[in-house]
């Protein structure tokens, strides 16, 4: 994707894929005149509330448990600044730049709905951070759903904190100066707008959706290789049988497997070799398909959240006829649940892959040399990479415990039910990283198994996948340092354009 590509926020919904394009691939983000008009209208309502001396949460009052403290005049600007400084108390390693950019992008999209009341110049400053490559250093830990991560983004606008800029970590004030930008002067409600809502979990979830979608396709390719290497019984993927269980994901996976294995002499020669295969081999459509259906559900939840106004309070109407409504749209339950469910689904993708790859190295069931090496004994072969996969699966089981079921009381009983959606999204990212490495290990083992079967032709897709890996990782003839092989295979699985280029018909 070219960095010259521009995503324009207008009246049509912005897709989660657009967030990925901005955050990961450097697309520019711009707002249309309609979006700016919506932002200006909401800000005019804030000015009217202040001029009228009305009590409105976060506009003319303190925040959280201090919502009954009435403020006025210069206090409102000071409240916004203090909100960012006091809320920027996250801990832990900084998020990768693309994750911070995804959060920033989702925040701008949230403000573009025109229900927040944030000043135009604040949104312009956020766009400048995105489009000029100034990425706030955001500590990864400390959010119960919102607040801390966005506060660390917000303080960069003030020239406070650290940013990533042109390959270096530096003071935000220095990066702004090098780009000719001035620190932002905040007004009423700006601070609250900057820390509120669900952009943090939503932006993170957008990236996770892209990674999960790619891994689900690779899982079919690599699973088909393992099926072929173990001389699976293709009758289990009979289209008439697959059609009798009409889950959409299962239908797509069944079609993918048949296409990948088309024209395989290995499969043809193995017909009738056994009555039926182990479940990890014959249930690929059922298990991979179920994960795809959960992905589709999660994508719908994240997309809906992206199209939603998630501030509190929200501003309705015009400066002449308006309502300021305190509510709970910043509660991220939908995204939190979606991230938790997708983490479970992807942990299962890793789990079934580990069972398949274990069978590849086990001579009791594989029909191949022990641990896939020509001289087992003097060579340990692929024995220990299965341990690594098992360890990653065990960690995924821990990470798949739902974050949304946790609950704590914050802000003096004012916020007494929390989504923990940011934690859910972050642990989903870790599950995906683990799953990538598990599939990379299965890819290595299936390709190594092919070395012992290559006198026969492989499937149209599986043979291609074998060749792709061999361009980067040579066959394993005797023991060597294996960690770089795993890293090379994992890097291949992360290349965004590779699947589309080589497997264009994969569903």
Number of C-alpha atoms within 10 A of each C-alpha: 11 10 12 9 14 16 18 15 21 17 13 8 14 17 16 25 14 22 28 26 22 24 27 16 15 21 21 21 22 18 19 13 12 15 20 19 16 19 22 19 22 27 26 18 24 27 17 16 20 19 11 9 14 14 17 20 23 27 31 25 22 21 17 15 13 14 16 15 13 18 17 16 13 10 17 24 19 15 26 24 23 15 24 26 19 11 19 23 17 19 14 10 11 16 17 14 19 19 25 26 29 28 26 29 25 28 26 22 26 23 28 26 23 23 26 31 28 27 23 16 12 22 21 16 19 21 20 19 25 24 19 15 19 26 26 32 24 27 20 20 18 18 20 23 28 25 24 27 33 28 25 27 28 30 26 27 25 20 20 18 20 22 27 18 21 12 8 9 15 17 18 25 19 16 25 22 12 10 13 8 16 13 17 18 15 20 23 29 28 30 28 27 29 30 26 25 28 31 32 30 29 32 28 29 35 27 23 26 24 15 19 25 16 20 21 19 20 22 26 25 27 27 27 26 29 26 25 28 26 24 22 24 21 20 13 17 20 12 13 9 12 19 14 9 11 10 16 14 21 24 20 18 28 25 18 22 25 18 18 26 24 16 15 18 16 22 23 16 11 15 14 13 12 10 7 14 17 12 12 18 24 18 17 26 25 18 19 25 24 20 26 26 17 20 24 17 14 24 23 16 20 25 19 16 22 25 18 18 21 26 26 22 25 20 23 18 13 15 17 8 8 15 14 19 13 14 12 13 18 18 23 26 19 18 31 31 22 25 37 24 22 31 31 21 24 26 27 21 28 28 22 23 28 26 18 23 26 23 21 29 26 17 14 11 12 19 14 21 18 21 27 28 25 16 15 16 10 10 17 16 23 25 17 12 22 22 13 15 26 19 15 22 24 15 15 26 17 13 21 23 16 20 21 24 12 12 13 12 12 14 11 10 11 13 13 11 15 20 24 26 32 31 24 30 30 21 22 28 22 16 28 24 19 22 28 27 21 29 28 26 26 30 28 28 27 27 28 24 26 25 17 15 14 12 10 13 14 24 23 15 25 30 18 16 22 21 13 16 19 15 8 12 16 12 15 20 14 13 14 12 7 13 9 11 19 21 14 15 23 22 13 17 24 16 10 13 11 14 19 11 9 13 17 9 12 19 14
